[in-house]
Amino acid sequence: MHAVAPCAKIVDSPDQPSDAPHICPTSAVPHNARMKLLPHATLYAIGAALLFGASTPLAKVLGDNNLPNSPFMLAGLLYLGSGLGLTLLRLLRDRGWQTGGIQRHEWPWLLGTIGFGGIVGPVLLMLGLAHSTATSASLLLNLEAVLTALLAWLVWREATDRRMVLGMALIVAGSAVLVWPPEALTLTDWVGPAALAGACLAWAIDNNLTRQVAHGDALFIALSKGLLAGAVNCALGWALGASLPAGWLPLGLILAVGFLGYGMSLVLFVLALRGLGTARTGAYFSTAPFVGAAIAMIWLGEPASTGLGLAGALMAAGVALHLSERHTHLHTHAAQLHNHAHRHDSHHQHTHDLTWDGTEPHTHPHTHAPLTHRHTHFPDSLHRHSHGS
């Protein structure tokens, strides 16, 4: 049996109940446990944006060459590439099939994120693209970041402040500048913008639901969405008369783009959600259009947009505001029983009734005792406390 010494109680009296929370000073929280979260989680979010942003011009090349001949089939194969690739990666990592660490009461969250993000969102996107110009669609799709943040702040009560709101506004403004030629406001009818706005809302719900299960195995979460969403979108494509691309090479290219741009991007996105919360992760991820535009200009030789430099400056300023955030206050963790990969930091002080060789991180059901302390933190899976009115 291995035990981790708890923080010393600052308040310790005969009148204190046995289940009272431990109160730890900031110094009792290891430095690496306090500060390690910022660079790792932020890099995960930026990495997710880089991979997804890079996949956009690649998917456009495939679509322009009718590989395959249906947008639904293309979306389905990209998701299948994600699911199949991540399944193989997880089997190699675990040397066989292991459970995903999703508790029974969390399956509705996971199924919800698959339904909204992998099925409803892509279907509405394809409908919207059929009734809008490409530039109009690009501009309207910036709603995803806004709606993601609004849902996180207003519905799930995720902590924020003026710095975060301003940073989000700058990043979204950069995305808007990136696709703002005069003709960008051309809309053929109301169906297009309504469908695109609906797709953005579906993905915003998806992002917030994913946060509810982000402590689970990121590979399992991402591959589940890839396999189910891929199957549904491919079935829609077949129903509408689409067919698979001829030859193994184009099919392999599509699956590879899906594995990296959708699969690995989503894995990093889930890891970022675990450490940063939904609104902050969504803000970093919304820099993906700039990445896609830059790659299209450099690799595909597309003409440089006049707003590319300004967009980059606005996004950089927004990201800088988020990177400089320091959210510190005294807060209390309620008792909680759950199962996820963890290290024995200040939030994981428990004994083991099972055989353990000391390897970290490790996964097993464990109880978080009530704990009150002060340190720099983000609205991650362990810090969902209220902040008063």
DOTORSE-135277 format. One record per residue (C-alpha): residue in three letters; x, y, z. Coordinates in steps of 0.02 Angstrom, whole numbers, m for minus. Layout:
% DOTORSE-135277
rest  u  v  w
ALA  X  Y  Z
...
This chain:
% DOTORSE-135277
rest  u  v  w
MET  0  0  0
HIS  64  173  m46
ALA  6  333  36
VAL  38  516  2
ALA  54  632  150
PRO  m88  758  153
CYS  m64  945  168
ALA  m49  1006  345
LYS  m209  1080  415
ILE  m201  1264  450
VAL  m360  1251  552
ASP  m351  1106  673
SER  m458  1108  828
PRO  m566  986  928
ASP  m720  1070  855
GLN  m669  1035  676
PRO  m770  891  600
SER  m674  741  537
ASP  m732  772  359
ALA  m682  955  357
PRO  m575  1004  208
HIS  m388  1015  225
ILE  m330  1195  204
CYS  m164  1208  114
PRO  m58  1363  90
THR  3  1404  m85
SER  177  1344  m37
ALA  108  1172  3
VAL  62  1147  m179
PRO  217  1087  m274
HIS  282  1215  m398
ASN  276  1095  m543
ALA  96  1049  m501
ARG  48  1233  m502
MET  137  1292  m659
LYS  157  1134  m764
LEU  m24  1144  m822
LEU  m9  1306  m920
PRO  122  1262  m1050
HIS  62  1084  m1079
ALA  m123  1121  m1096
THR  m92  1277  m1200
LEU  25  1184  m1317
TYR  m107  1048  m1337
ALA  m236  1179  m1390
ILE  m117  1264  m1511
GLY  m63  1095  m1580
ALA  m245  1049  m1610
ALA  m270  1212  m1706
LEU  m114  1183  m1810
LEU  m165  1008  m1862
PHE  m346  1053  m1900
GLY  m296  1213  m1989
ALA  m173  1117  m2098
SER  m306  988  m2143
THR  m423  1119  m2216
PRO  m324  1163  m2374
LEU  m281  978  m2396
ALA  m464  929  m2386
LYS  m505  1069  m2509
VAL  m380  998  m2635
LEU  m459  826  m2617
GLY  m634  898  m2638
ASP  m586  1004  m2788
ASN  m523  847  m2874
ASN  m684  752  m2836
LEU  m596  634  m2716
PRO  m729  579  m2674
ASN  m875  649  m2774
SER  m982  697  m2622
PRO  m949  815  m2476
PHE  m1039  694  m2359
MET  m928  551  m2416
LEU  m773  659  m2395
ALA  m824  708  m2219
GLY  m864  526  m2179
LEU  m697  462  m2242
LEU  m603  597  m2147
TYR  m691  545  m1987
LEU  m662  361  m2025
GLY  m477  396  m2052
SER  m478  476  m1881
GLY  m568  331  m1797
LEU  m472  190  m1881
GLY  m302  271  m1855
LEU  m334  310  m1672
THR  m402  134  m1641
LEU  m241  59  m1709
LEU  m137  182  m1608
ARG  m232  140  m1448
LEU  m218  m47  m1476
LEU  m30  m28  m1496
ARG  m16  83  m1343
ASP  m118  m31  m1229
ARG  m62  m195  m1311
GLY  m245  m242  m1331
TRP  m417  m169  m1301
GLN  m447  m77  m1137
THR  m599  14  m1072
GLY  m607  202  m1105
GLY  m626  260  m926
ILE  m800  330  m961
GLN  m920  303  m817
ARG  m1098  245  m849
HIS  m1174  414  m807
GLU  m1052  499  m929
TRP  m1103  402  m1084
PRO  m1245  524  m1124
TRP  m1115  664  m1130
LEU  m1005  563  m1249
LEU  m1151  512  m1360
GLY  m1208  693  m1361
THR  m1039  756  m1420
ILE  m1037  624  m1558
GLY  m1213  669  m1613
PHE  m1192  858  m1612
GLY  m1011  869  m1668
GLY  m996  722  m1785
ILE  m1169  711  m1864
VAL  m1278  866  m1842
GLY  m1135  990  m1868
PRO  m1067  916  m2031
VAL  m1242  892  m2106
LEU  m1289  1073  m2072
LEU  m1120  1130  m2137
MET  m1147  1042  m2304
LEU  m1322  1115  m2316
GLY  m1256  1288  m2278
LEU  m1114  1276  m2404
ALA  m1241  1230  m2539
HIS  m1333  1395  m2508
SER  m1188  1514  m2473
THR  m1027  1575  m2552
ALA  m865  1507  m2482
THR  m815  1675  m2408
SER  m986  1698  m2327
ALA  m972  1526  m2250
SER  m796  1560  m2184
LEU  m856  1720  m2102
LEU  m1010  1642  m2024
LEU  m912  1492  m1958
ASN  m824  1611  m1837
LEU  m983  1598  m1735
GLU  m922  1431  m1666
ALA  m791  1512  m1553
VAL  m914  1643  m1493
LEU  m1053  1518  m1457
THR  m931  1397  m1374
ALA  m874  1533  m1253
LEU  m1050  1597  m1220
LEU  m1114  1423  m1178
ALA  m962  1391  m1066
TRP  m984  1556  m974
LEU  m1173  1568  m963
VAL  m1233  1387  m957
TRP  m1089  1291  m878
ARG  m1034  1443  m773
GLU  m851  1431  m822
ALA  m744  1566  m742
THR  m693  1713  m849
ASP  m639  1894  m835
ARG  m615  2047  m945
ARG  m445  1987  m1005
MET  m520  1824  m1070
VAL  m666  1910  m1154
LEU  m552  2038  m1238
GLY  m433  1901  m1295
MET  m576  1801  m1368
ALA  m642  1957  m1457
LEU  m471  1991  m1535
ILE  m452  1812  m1597
VAL  m626  1810  m1673
ALA  m594  1981  m1752
GLY  m436  1911  m1830
SER  m535  1767  m1904
ALA  m662  1890  m1974
VAL  m528  2000  m2052
LEU  m453  1846  m2134
VAL  m610  1820  m2240
TRP  m676  1996  m2263
PRO  m674  2044  m2448
PRO  m822  2153  m2499
GLU  m913  2006  m2577
ALA  m905  1907  m2415
LEU  m1079  1965  m2367
THR  m1159  1892  m2523
LEU  m1293  1767  m2471
THR  m1402  1673  m2593
ASP  m1546  1647  m2469
TRP  m1584  1630  m2284
VAL  m1560  1441  m2283
GLY  m1371  1455  m2299
PRO  m1335  1570  m2150
ALA  m1465  1482  m2043
ALA  m1387  1312  m2077
LEU  m1210  1376  m2046
ALA  m1263  1459  m1884
GLY  m1344  1294  m1834
ALA  m1183  1200  m1873
CYS  m1086  1321  m1764
LEU  m1210  1297  m1622
ALA  m1196  1108  m1640
TRP  m1006  1115  m1629
ALA  m1015  1236  m1482
ILE  m1127  1112  m1389
ASP  m1007  974  m1441
ASN  m858  1069  m1367
ASN  m946  1096  m1201
LEU  m1009  918  m1190
THR  m836  850  m1228
ARG  m770  945  m1078
GLN  m884  841  m966
VAL  m789  682  m1013
ALA  m618  759  m1048
HIS  m540  670  m898
GLY  m568  503  m987
ASP  m451  424  m1115
ALA  m429  555  m1250
LEU  m391  423  m1381
PHE  m551  329  m1340
ILE  m657  486  m1346
ALA  m585  541  m1513
LEU  m593  369  m1596
SER  m773  345  m1539
LYS  m824  506  m1625
GLY  m722  462  m1780
LEU  m796  289  m1804
LEU  m978  333  m1770
ALA  m977  500  m1860
GLY  m882  425  m2005
ALA  m1006  282  m2024
VAL  m1157  400  m2021
ASN  m1084  525  m2145
CYS  m1027  388  m2264
ALA  m1201  311  m2256
LEU  m1276  481  m2301
GLY  m1156  494  m2447
TRP  m1200  321  m2511
ALA  m1386  359  m2492
LEU  m1361  513  m2602
GLY  m1271  413  m2737
ALA  m1089  444  m2690
SER  m952  315  m2712
LEU  m779  285  m2641
PRO  m632  363  m2735
ALA  m553  246  m2862
GLY  m385  175  m2811
TRP  m298  147  m2644
LEU  m187  302  m2655
PRO  m325  436  m2649
LEU  m420  336  m2517
GLY  m261  322  m2413
LEU  m228  508  m2429
ILE  m402  551  m2366
LEU  m388  431  m2219
ALA  m215  501  m2175
VAL  m278  681  m2178
GLY  m423  627  m2068
PHE  m309  538  m1945
LEU  m198  691  m1921
GLY  m315  838  m1950
TYR  m469  765  m1865
GLY  m407  623  m1753
MET  m245  685  m1676
SER  m313  861  m1675
LEU  m462  803  m1571
VAL  m350  706  m1452
LEU  m250  864  m1419
PHE  m411  964  m1405
VAL  m477  846  m1270
LEU  m313  857  m1174
ALA  m323  1047  m1184
LEU  m504  1044  m1122
ARG  m446  942  m974
GLY  m320  1074  m925
LEU  m393  1240  m984
GLY  m582  1225  m990
THR  m694  1252  m1141
ALA  m688  1438  m1177
ARG  m499  1454  m1169
THR  m470  1298  m1273
GLY  m597  1359  m1401
ALA  m509  1527  m1411
TYR  m341  1448  m1452
PHE  m422  1327  m1574
SER  m506  1469  m1669
THR  m335  1520  m1735
ALA  m347  1370  m1853
PRO  m414  1474  m2001
PHE  m255  1579  m1998
VAL  m151  1420  m2005
GLY  m253  1355  m2152
ALA  m240  1521  m2245
ALA  m52  1530  m2219
ILE  m27  1351  m2282
ALA  m140  1381  m2432
MET  m36  1535  m2476
ILE  134  1452  m2453
TRP  102  1274  m2513
LEU  m41  1294  m2637
GLY  17  1461  m2705
GLU  m148  1550  m2670
PRO  m137  1740  m2674
ALA  m101  1822  m2507
SER  m251  1904  m2426
THR  m231  2088  m2387
GLY  m296  2053  m2213
LEU  m179  1908  m2174
GLY  m52  2015  m2080
LEU  m186  2108  m1982
ALA  m275  1946  m1942
GLY  m113  1871  m1877
ALA  m79  2024  m1768
LEU  m255  2022  m1693
MET  m246  1836  m1657
ALA  m72  1851  m1582
ALA  m133  1990  m1467
GLY  m281  1885  m1412
VAL  m173  1732  m1380
ALA  m50  1840  m1282
LEU  m189  1900  m1168
HIS  m239  1720  m1133
LEU  m60  1664  m1104
SER  m34  1803  m976
GLU  m184  1750  m871
ARG  m150  1716  m687
HIS  m308  1659  m598
THR  m269  1636  m412
HIS  m385  1632  m261
LEU  m432  1527  m111
HIS  m551  1390  m167
THR  m626  1229  m101
HIS  m637  1058  m183
ALA  m786  955  m131
ALA  m766  769  m101
GLN  m772  674  m266
LEU  m757  493  m321
HIS  m702  462  m501
ASN  m581  369  m613
HIS  m450  450  m725
ALA  m263  455  m758
HIS  m175  557  m624
ARG  m14  594  m531
HIS  1  616  m344
ASP  m3  805  m341
SER  m91  913  m212
HIS  m261  861  m282
HIS  m226  674  m274
GLN  m180  625  m97
HIS  m248  452  m66
THR  m195  278  m14
HIS  m196  125  m126
ASP  m281  m37  m83
LEU  m212  m112  m243
THR  m40  m166  m297
TRP  53  m18  m371
ASP  233  m9  m431
GLY  245  179  m410
THR  227  221  m596
GLU  142  387  m635
PRO  26  435  m708
HIS  m87  288  m670
THR  m274  256  m674
HIS  m391  185  m543
PRO  m551  237  m451
HIS  m504  358  m312
THR  m583  483  m194
HIS  m538  666  m184
ALA  m551  721  m2
PRO  m621  896  32
LEU  m479  1020  10
THR  m461  1208  25
HIS  m306  1295  m44
ARG  m243  1439  m148
HIS  m144  1423  m309
THR  m144  1475  m492
HIS  m269  1369  m588
PHE  m387  1360  m737
PRO  m568  1297  m749
ASP  m507  1120  m782
SER  m589  957  m732
LEU  m537  982  m550
HIS  m581  1167  m536
ARG  m765  1191  m573
HIS  m805  1291  m418
SER  m913  1446  m412
HIS  m844  1620  m397
GLY  m989  1708  m313
SER  m1105  1830  m396
